[in-house]
Amino acid sequence: MSRRFETGISRGNAIISGMAIFSTIARGLAKPVCQNAGRKWAFFVLFALFFPPWPVHGQVAGVPYEVKIQMIGEAPPEVKKIMEEVSQAFQKKTDPPQSMALLKRRAEDDLPEMKKVLRSFGFFKSKISLKLSPPREGEAATSDFQANPEEVEAHPPPGAVPAVPANVLFQVDPGPRFSFGEASVSLSEEAPKDSSVPPSAAEAGIVKQAPYAAAKVVEAGNYLLTHYKNNGYPFPKIAHRDVVADFSTNTVQVRYQVNPGV
């Protein structure tokens, strides 16, 4: 996921730049011409570099904002929780960006990660819309959002703390949750001919018509490997795993091919 740097020069780069400036000043001080003036100039430059002025009281160091996920439809509570955990807009709320354009980029970068979370719970037809509103001065908070984030470029006056922070709203329509359809477990072509028959998909935890979850697919694969290890096959492996979502029936077919090894 691409991210844009929002904090300008890093502390490490500032130190390196400071050393370069210090070296240049030192060479200048070695010259006999205007030696006293050079020393005074060096003092003020180094002081400003390593001891920047304190921010003015009340000055905004970025665009403060509130962020919310609004679920439109039914979904397990953990879906929203995990979406917040993968969202930079949520996790970096205490480090606000310097402009609405950067806030928009931060929120947009969250969309692919949120979609991954939804798909992992079987919401393959989900939709997410992003709405932003700029900070406001001296106005009561309202619930309306501008539909076009491209036009949101308002900023608070210098040195002012906005009465109402910017708003980031993710409206999530999860759509129908897919369920497990047909599932099968078979031996791969590379498996030794005398290999024991693998457990069924149901034994591994893939139950037909149960709500789909990617975690269940992983757990079932681990169950198959553990089964063979416990039955004298020290090096089993999943030779092939096929997971196919059928959008016409809202089901997911899962197929495993196992090589128990020797």
Secondary structure, 3 states (H helix, E strand, C coil): CCCCCCCCCCHHHHHHHHHHHHHHHHHHHCCCCCHHHHHHHHHHHHHHHHCCCCCCCCCCCCCCEEEEEEECCCCCHHHHHHHHHHCHHHHCCCCCCCCHHHHHHHHHHHHHHHHHHHHHCCCCCCEEEEEEECCECCCCCCCCCECCHHHCCCCCCCCCCCCECEEEEEEEECCCCCEEEEEEEEECCCCCCCCCCCCCHHHHCCCCCCECCHHHHHHHHHHHHHHHHCCCCCCCEEEEEEEEEECCCCEEEEEEEEECCC
